[in-house]
Amino acid sequence: MAQDKNSSKLNEVQEVLLNDKDFLRRAVESFCQKLLEEEITQFLQADKYQKTEKRCGYRNGYKPRKLKTRVGTLELLAPQDREGRFQTQLFARYQRSEKALLASLMQMYIEGVSTRKVKEITEKLCGTSFSRSHISELTKKLDEEISYWRNRPLEKKYPYLIVDALYEKIRTHHRVVSKGILIIIGIGEDGYREILSVDIADTETRESWGKVFRGLKRRGLRGVKLVVSDDHEGLRQAIERYFQGATWQRCQFHFQRNLLDYVRKNDREKISCEVKSIFTGPDRYFALMRAKEIMQKYENIYPKFVQKLEEGLEDALACFSFPAVHRKKIRTTNSLERFNEEIRRRTRVIRIFPDEEACLRLICALCIEQNEEWLTGRRYMKMEPLYEGENEILKVEPGKGVVAV
């Protein structure tokens, strides 16, 4: 009889594990909520309603918080104390960017350049009782963490680099100017993505990118085989100067978009599909043959388009010299572009940063969070194919692509 009961309970557990999709999320949610309660109990040195001489504060209700995890979004209640001193470590990753955003908003408000929207947000987040000393206190620890992260040593090889910039408006000497935020992603020899560098520059010149690349090399950057970027002249020159021996991959998406500038509007959709077929073929030989067909087809209709396609084709096909399983992820800067959009979603709240430090603080905080997510998540790509044939002599055969001799 006891055996039948145990068997029945086992079946119930299996049923829950197999069919209840929210079971694991609810279990993790329950665990995290208990963890929050334990944290504030330790912080106050007293449990709820407990009378003790060691008590150093009192609870003051809860604040709803969401925490994104691999098992789904957890709906939690973060406990608070009356003095507002308690901060849980559970949300530390998310608090970092929230603090950076809040500091920028507060600074704008203090300096009298805030909009009505900024005023509403600051009052909602922290009330109106803040000062320059409050901002300084808020940012000191954050700036130390960001400085350490930006100067951390790079201890492994990064075969692939993806390089791009976005632009933000920053108040400089009583003027509002647009400045470039130069960001570099590296894909390490272990197959994980990592944000290696974040810098601010007035323009994307050879000198500004050169300064970034020199800094990376001082920190230990090595093993670079391919650099992916758009065709910005200053950036390209800096890549040639500081990554001799590495291959440059011109972003196929930007290349395709630039080519369409030389085509009439009515023909752009059709020609865009034809150009795309060059890059989605099985190998380099197919790509060259397809490009030849397209150039012959349009040489009398769009001679400038054909000229630009011919001039940029080799650099746009650089990824075909690398493993086929990697090409989709190294042929464009799209992975970095997507992250840039996430940055813009947050910086749009600020609109105009009060200074470079505030801009760098928020963007670096977002980058650190994304970096942690990438390094603790799934591996971005398997790197074994890149190194398996490293010592082999390679050649291109029609219909077979790059093969070992």
Secondary structure, DSSP 8 states (H G I E B T S, - for coil): -HHHHHHHHHHHHHHHHHH-TTHHHHHHHHHHHHHHHHHHHHHHTS-TT---TT----EEEEEEEEEEETTEEEEEEEEEETTS----GGGHHHHHHHHHHHHHHHHHHHTT---HHHHHHHHHHH-S---HHHHHHHHHHHHHHHHHHHT----S--SEEEEEEEEEEEEETTEEEEEEEEEEEEE-TTS-EEEEEEEEESS--HHHHHHHHHHHHHTT-----EEEE---HHHHHHHHHH-TTSEEEE-HHHHHHHHGGGS-GGGHHHHHHHHHHHHTSSSHHHHHHHHHHHHHHHTTT-HHHHHHHHHHHHHHTGGGGS-HHHHHHHSSSHHHHHHHHHHHHHHTTTSEESSHHHHHHHHHHHHHHHHHHHHHS--S---HHHHHTTTS-EEEETTTEEEE-
